[in-house]
Structures are given as C-alpha cells and as structure tokens.
Amino acid sequence: MPLGKINYLFLGIGTVVIALSYSIMYLENGAYGFFSLYISPVILVGAYAWILFALLYRRKA
C-alpha cells in the first residue's frame, strides 16, 4: 500500500482546510473583501502545499 493511515489523515486535513477557505470566501460575498484578498490565498497555498507534503510523506523505519 503506497499510502499509510497518516497520509490519509494529512490529506483529509488539507481537504477540509481548502473547503473551509473556499466556503468562507463564498460567504464573504465580495471580491474585494479582506478575507478574499489577503487571508484566503495564503491559506489555500499552504493547504495545497500540505496536500503535496501528505502525498510525499513517509515514516522513518
């Protein structure tokens, strides 16, 4: 099995963070809101990097 339990946990955390970030952007309902312009892009880049990390992570033996 190429991915372990911890990888799936990390993937789930990243997916939830991405979904929450997009949801908050949608709820703000403005293209020029503070969260839409400044906070959400940083959170999304971090969450996508976290998912990449989750896919590449391997425990040390």
CORCOR-V208123 format. One record per pair of residues at least 6 apart in sequence whose C-alpha atoms are under 7 Angstrom apart, sorted by the first residue. I is the first residue (numbers start at 1). J is the second residue. D is the distance in Angstrom with one decimal. If there is no record, write none. Layout:
i->[I	I]
j->[J	J]
d->[D	D]
This chain:
i->[7	7	7	10	10	11	11	14	14	14	17	18	18	21	21	25	25]
j->[54	55	57	51	54	51	54	47	50	51	47	44	47	40	44	35	36]
d->[5.2	6.4	6.9	7.0	5.4	5.5	5.8	5.2	6.1	5.6	6.4	6.0	6.2	5.9	6.9	6.7	5.4]
